[in-house]
Amino acid sequence: MSIRETQAWKALEQQLEGGMRDVHLKTLFQQSPRFETFYLEAAGIQMDLSKQRWTTEVREQLFSLAREADVPAAIQRLLSGERVNRTEDRPALHTALRLPRDAQLDVEGVDVVSEVHATLDKMETLVNKLLNGQWRGATGKPITDVVNLGVGGSDLGPLMVTSALTDFEPDDVFEVSTHFASTMDGSQLADFLSWLNPETTMFILSSKSFGTIDTLSNASTALDWIATRLGVDEALIKRFHFVGVSTKPEKMTEWGIDPGNQLLFWDWVGGRYSLWSAIGLPIAIRVGMENFRQLLAGAHAMDEHFRTADLAENLPVQLGLIGIWNANFLDIRSHAVLPYDGRLKHLPGYFQQLEMESNGKSVTNDDTVVDYSTCPVIWGEIGPNGQHAFYQLLHQGTQPVACDFIAPVNRYNDVEDERFRDDLMAQHRLALANCFAQSRVLMLGDDAVKSEETPPSYMRYRGNQPSSTLMFDSLNPATLGALIALYEHKVFVQGVIWDIDSFDQWGVELGKKIATETEEIIATQNGLDSLDDSSRGLIEAIWKGQQSR
């Protein structure tokens, strides 16, 4: 049965037609206080949903929808290791990666927790060797720079977290810098190789399949770069300058990575959920293993909240349900993520992959094409920068956009220089003021400011743009872990209600296959007639342009 045929869905449609489609947020706030009603807190995350275009009656029907979709049971299936990834017939056990050492989870006869912590222990040994200055390259000099070669989940998560946690780099260790190269065109890598020292540079090959062409092509270039400059045996270079992270040890060994330099994870870890695994090695190198474990602990705290809290108190459930209401009933197909903290500059891109690759699907679990909207377009930017770029559209454009405002309560409290601290805290206060002001104007429009004069139409703000505000005491490994886990579980809740598989990504496969065939045509100049007219014209333009150089 389609989710649209459930009693709760039909009741929500009645709510919509009964006035909720056109009611303005300013009217809802005039009717009754909303903050206490729609405020939730758990695992260090504070969430205000009062500026969403819903009522307690709508929320209750959304709870009923969640129950009819069997969300509570689905949560338990996810966390217990059942095969919730239907198309690939495997569990989605990223939550197991953050279980404490004394936890127990046996999945199909395998003690998952002991395997996870064995890998974490090996990872810690490797990290400590680097941060103690004991990892030396082929010429005997200590490694000072580590470049992560990965793409998608092997890049976005570690990149986002290392950028967010720059304040937590340990002081009492040998300094090792981390860098990220993901683009298959080599532009990022070429920039790094123009100034890095091959004697003191190590590369992490991060690839779940260890067959990703983007990563392997960068790895080949990196290997040649070291070999041509050091003039030492290639086997030595691979032994001292390359680490591999993958689910495929045999492929890492075939490539030449020493077994001692291999870190494993498991098929039941999806790429976009893999930063908690050994894929997070660059994070641990940047902030130290203790802070990496705090990241895991923060995520685990949100996992436990997700597992145990009633629907009425459950942050991921309610964040997911308001997304359902916006996308499927209010017809809001665009969602902006707006962090008011420069350290979270990569968070919108990370959430973009998390949500759109997970729920950008149009076929249900019983292979039926959906007749309702699924994932909206996810995008965003650091909030203050966005104010000078696209907030014009949010305030006066023609399309509805739901927004998530994200900000820490405190920052700069530990700066020792008093005058410098006061200046920085004033800047943080300014950022918070802008965060709250923007969400208020999006909600109320012109009514956010009392005025006796009616402004001309080009200066009017219509308001009624829904938003959520998420805060935490300070940005640290634990609160960041909880925030990421909150969104992971939100995505799962929505996938359950939409009856889609949130853990596969078949939409990326055909393009890779066609690209391989196309690259062969470009290189050999054979097979052009098999292509469409547009592709032929583009390739011929490439040939012509390259021949003229």
N, C-alpha and C positions, 0 to 999 in steps of 0.2 A: 504494500500500500504506500502510495506517495505521501510524503509528509504534509502535502497540501490537503489531503483528505482527512487529516486528524481533526478531532473536535477542537483542540486548542488553536490550530491554525485558522479554522473557520471563525472561532471566537475573536481572534486577533483581527481578522478581516472586518468583522462587525464593529470592533472598537475603532478601526480606521475610518470606516464609513460613518460611524456615529459621531464623528467630530475630531478625532485625533489627526486626521490627514491635514487639517487646516489650522489646528490650534497653534497659537504662537507661544514660544517659551515665556515671554513676558507675562502672558495671561496665566500660565501655570504657576509662575512665581508669585503672582498677585493673589492666587487662590489660597495658598498655604505655604508655610516654610518647607523647604525641600532638602536642605543640606543634611540634616540628621537622618532623614528618611533614606537618602541615596548615598550615604557615606559608608565605606567599608575599610577595614584595616586588617592586615595579616602579613606575617613574615617580613615585617619592616616596611611594607608598601601601604601607602594611604591612597585611597581611590574615591574620587568624587564624581558620581554619575548624575548629579542633580541638574546639570545643564543639558542633559539628553531629553529628547522630545518624547518622554514617556510619563506614565503615571503609575501609582501603585497597582491599579487595576490591570494595566498593560503588563507590568512586571509579573503579577500573579499568573496571568495567562501564559507568559513566556516560561515561567516555572512549569506550568502544566504541559507546555510543548516539550520541554526538556524531559519530563517524566514519560510522556508518550513516545518520545524518541529513544527512551531507555538510556539517557545520559548517565544516571548514577551507576548502572551496571556496566556501562561502557568504560567508565573511569576505572573501575576495579579490574576489568579485563585488560586495559592498557597497562596498569601498574603491576599486575601479576604475571605478565609475560605471555598472555595469549596472543595468537597470531592475528593481530588487528590489521596488519598490512596484507590485505586480501590478495591483491594481484601478484605479489611476490611470495605469498604464503610464509610469512615470518612475523615475529613480534616486532614491536617498536619500543625498544627498552632503553632509550636514552636516560630515563629516570634511574635505571640501575647503576649508571655511571657515577651517580652522586650519592649512592647509599653509603652509610658509614660502615667501617670495617666489621663491626659486630652484628650487622644486619644479616638476615637470611633470606635468600631468594633462589630457589631451585627451579629451573626452567627446563622441562623435558629431560630431567635427570642430571643437569649440569649445575654445579654450584657457581652461579654467576658472580656473586660478590667476591669470592676468593680470586677468580680470574681477573676481575676489574682491579682489585687492589694489588695483585701481582704486577700488573702492567703499570699502575701508578708508582709502585716501588721502583721498578726499573727506570721509569721516567724520572723519578727523583734522583736516582744515582747519576743519570746522564746530566740532569740540570745542575746538580752540585759540582760535578766535574768541570762543567763550563764556568760556573760562577766562582769556582776556586782557582781558576786560571790553569787547570791541570789538563784541559783538552788541547792537545797540540796538533798543528798541521803537519804535513809531510816534511817540512823543513825544520821542524822543532819549535816553531814559534807558537805561542798560545793563541787560540781562536778569540778574536775580538768582535766579529760580526757574523750574524746568522741570518741567512736569507731564506724565507719560507717560499717554496715553489708549490703553489696549489691554486685551485680555482673553485668557485662556488662555495660550498660549505667548508672546504679545506682552506679557504682564504677569508671569507667575509666574517665568520665568527671570531677567529683569532685576531684579525685586524681590528675589528670593532672593540674587543675587550682590551687589547693592549693599548689602544688609543684612549679608552675610557679610564684606565687605571694607571696612568702615568705618574700620579702622585704616590703610588705604592711601590715604586722601584726601590729595592733595598740599597742601602748606602754602604754596607760593610762587606761588599763582595767585589770580585774582579769584574770590571765593567765589560759587558757584552751587549752590543746593540742588535736589535732585531729589525728586519726589513721584510717587505712583502712584494712578490712579483707574481702576477696572475695572468696578464694579457698574453695571448698566443702570438701576437705580432712582435713580441720581444722588446717593446719600447720601454717598459718598466725595468726589465733586466738590463738592457743596454745602458740605461742611466746609472744603475748601481755599479755595473762592471767598469764604468769609466773612471771611478774613483776608489773603489774598494781594493784592498790588498789581497791578491790571491793566496799569499802565504798564511793569512790569518782569517780567511773567510770560510764558513761552513754553510752547506745548503741542506735544507730539510725538504725531501720529496714527499709531499702529502697528497695521497690519492687513495681513495677507498678501493678502487679497482686496480690501481697501478697500471692503468691503460689509458688514462686521460691524455689526449694528444697535446693539449695546452701545456700541461705540466711536464710531460716527457720531452717536448721540444725545448722548453726552457732548461731542463736538466742537461740535455745534450749540449746546448750552447755553454752552460756553466762549466761542464766538464772540459770542453775544448778550451775554454778561457784559462782554466787553471793549468791544463796540460801544456799549452803552448808557452806559458810564461814561466812555469817552474821546471819544465823539462825532466820530470820524474815519471816513474812508472805509473800507468793509469790505475793499476790495482791499488797502489799506495794512495793515490788521490781519492779513490772511492772509499778506501778504508778510513782515512783521516779527515775527509772533507764532506762526507755525505752521510746523512741519516735518513731512514725511510720510515714513513708511517702509513700503514695500509692494512687491509684485511687479507692481503695476498702475499704471504712470506715467500712463497716459491718464486713469484715474479720479482720481488725485491732482490732475492739471491741471484736470480738470472741476470738482473741488471748489473749486479756487482756490489750491492750493499752488504757489508759484513753483518752476519746474524746478530752480533753484539750491538750493532747500531740500528737494529730494527725494532720498532714499537708497533704492536698489533692492536687492532680493535676488531669489531665483530660485524657480521652482515646485518644484525638487528639494530645497528646504529645508522640511521639515515644521515646523509651528508650534511644537511642543514641543521641537524641536531648533534653534530659531532664535536663541537668545541669542548665538550665535557670529557672527551676521550683523549687519547694521545695526540689527536689532531690539535689539541690545545697546548702542545709543547712550546710554541713561541710565547704563549701567555706565561707559562711557568718560567721560561728563561727571562722574560721581562720583569716579572713581579716576584719571582721566587715561589718555591713549591708550597710554602705555608699559605701564602695568599691565594694560590690556585686552589688549595683545599678549602679555603674560606669561600671562594666562588662556588664550589660544589656544595658546601654546607648551606649557603643561602638558597640555592636552587632546591635542595632537599627540603628545606623548611617550607617552601611553597608547594612542593610535591605533597608533603604531609597535610598541609592545609587543604589542598585540592582533594586529597583522598578522604579526609575525615569531616570536612565542614558540610553542613546542610546547604542546600541550594540558596537559601535566603541569606547565607553568610559567606558564600563561596565567591571569591574574587574572580578567578578564571571563568567560572560559569556565568557570572553576571556580565563580565566584559564580553564574553562570547555572545550572550543573549541580546545585549544591546546592539551588537553588530548584525545579528539576524534581523532585529526589528528595523534597523536602518536600511539594510540592503533589500530585504524581501517585502517590507510593508511601506516604508517611506520612500523607497526607490532611490536611495542614495548610493551611487556606484563608485564614489571616490572617497578615499580615506587618507588624511594627512597625519604624519607623525612629526611632532614639533617639540624636540627637546630644547629646554632653555638652559643648556650647559654645553659649552664648547667641546668638552671632553667626549660628548656623546654624538659627535659629528657623523659617525658611521652607523649610528643606530637605525635611522630610517632605511638605509640600504639593506641592513641586516634583516629588519622586519619585513622589508619588501620580499626578499627571498623566502623567508620563513612562511609568510602567509600566501603569497601568490604561487609558489611552487607546491605548497601543500594543498591548497584549496582552489587553485585555478583549474577546476575540473568541470566537466559537463556530463559525466556518465555516473550513474549510481552504482552501488555495490552489486546490484543484480543486473547490470549492463543495460539499464534503461536510460535514455537521454533525458536529462532533467527538464522540467518545464517551469523553472524558477531560477532566479539569480543565485550565483554562488559568490566567490570571493570578489570584493571590489578591487579597484586599482589602488595599490598602496604606494605612497610617495611621501616626500617630506624633506626637511632641511632643519638646521639649527634655527630655532624660532626667531631670534633677533635678525638673522640674515634674511630669513623668509619674509620678514616684515617689509624689507626693502626690495622684494622680488615678486612674490605671488600673493601676498595678503590682499592686494587690490582685488584680485579675483574672489578671494574668500568673502570679502565684505560687500563687493558691488557687482560680482559676476552673475551669470545666469544659471549656474548649476549648483545644487546642494553638495556640500563637502562635510563629512564628519571629521573631527580633529581630535587628536590625543595630545594634550599638553603635558610635558614631563619635566620635572624639576626637583633638585635637592632643596631641602629646607635650609641646611647650613653649608657654608663653604668658607675656607680661609681662616677658620678659627684657630688653627695651629701655627699660623705664620708668626714668627718670633718678633720681627720688627714691627713695633706698635703702629707707627705712622703708615707703613706699607700695608699692614693688615687692615687698618681702618679704610684706606683707599680701596683695597680689593673687596672688602665686605660691602662698601657702598656700591660698587659695581654689581656685586651679586644681588643686592637689594633692588637695584635698578632693573636687573634681568627679571626678578620675581614680579616686580610691579608691572612690567610689560607683559609677562605671561598672564597674570590675572586680568589685566586691562583688556588684552586681546580676546580672551575667552568671554569676558563680560560684554564687549561690543558685538562679538559674534552672536551672543545670546539675545541682547536687548536692542541692538541697532541704535537708532537715534535716541531712544529712551535712556540710554546709558548716561546721557548728559541732559540735565534740565535746561530748557531754553524756551523763552516765550515766543521766539520767532521761528517760522517754518523755513528751513533751508531750501535752496533750489534743488531740483530733482537730481542734478549731478553730484550733489553733496550728501544725498540721503544714504543711510545705512538701513537695510531692511531687517537685519538680525535674523533670528530663528535658525541659525546654523548650529547644529548640536556639537557638543564637545565633552570629552572626559578629561579630568585632570588627575595625574598620578604623581605622587611625591614620596620622598623617603628622607630620613633624617640627614644623611650625607651619602655621597656616592663612594662606596667602598666595595671590595670584592663580594661581600655577603649580600648587600642590597642589589648590586648589579645582577648577581646570580638569581635572586628572587624575581627581579623584574623580567629577565629573559624567560625564566620558567613560567611566569604568569602568562606571557604571550604565547609560549608553546602550548600551554593547556587551553588557552582561549581558542587557538586554531583547532585543536582536537575537538572541543565542544561543538564548534561550528560544523566541522566535518561530520560528526555524528548526526547532527540534525539535518544536514543536507544529504546524508546517506552516501557520502563519497569517501574514497580512500585517501586520507591525508598524508600517506607515507610513501606513495610512489611518485614518479615523475616521468611518465612515458612521453609527455609532450616535448621532451628535449632530445629524444632518440633519433627521429627521422631526419631532423636538420643535420645532425652529426654524420649520418650515413650519406646524405646527399652531398655534404661538404667534402667528404673523402673522395667521392666520385668526381666532383667538380675540380678539386685540386689536381687530380690525375689528368683531366682534360686540359687545364691551364698549363700544366708542366709539359705534357707530351704533344699538345695541339692535335690530339685525336679524339673523335667522338663528339665534336661540336654539333653535328647534325641531329643528335639525339635530344638536344635541349630546345626549350621554347625560344621564341624570337627575342624576347627581352634579354634572357641570359646570354644568348649568342652575341648580341650586340655589346653587352657589357664586357664579355671576355675578349672580344675582338678589339675593343677600346683599350683594354689592358695590354694586349699584345702590341698594339700600335704604339702606345705610350712607352712601353719598355724597350721596344726596338729603336726608338728615337733617342734613347739616352746613351 
